[in-house]
Amino acid sequence: MIKVKELPRSASIADQVMWPLMFVLGGMKRDSIQETHFWHNQAITKSEIDPLLSVVVVGDDERTSVKTNRVFPLPMFHMPILGGWRNYVVLHVQSDVRYWHVGWIHRACPPGSRLLETVHRLRILDRRVKVLTQSVGFVTEYFAISPLGEQLLLRNVDHGVLGDMKHPSIRLL
């Protein structure tokens, strides 16, 4: 069981303040706006996750590595207008819950990258969510957690490129 902590009010305010910037960094398209910031992540232990209920995604985006830009000390991988990742997959939770959380475990990553084991603290109210496929060299296991902390069955149902307008109403985490 993984108990996902509530997001503090200050984090919700930061999200609202960041929205216009994320819109610009996303290329000002009517597609989904990236909603992942470090304050959304909660560390977990990968031994708590059942791989049979998860989805493995192999990184296929050759646009950028995860290294920090030399001019600005910011990670560029979440900034499509600055050459960041654009490929995504659509994940679908196979359960009828009020809300759920998506999480990820890096099973492999390029040299110089950090292996992450985390669950996203924002609630997902739809049964689907978009996540970026990441750079070549990443192998990421995505999983779903119910409000009660139980792992739910997750499936990969589609893929695309940001701006393709295939799934503009599905959140991008």
Order of alpha helices (4+ residues) and beta strands (2+ residues): alpha-beta-beta-beta-beta-beta-beta-beta-beta-beta
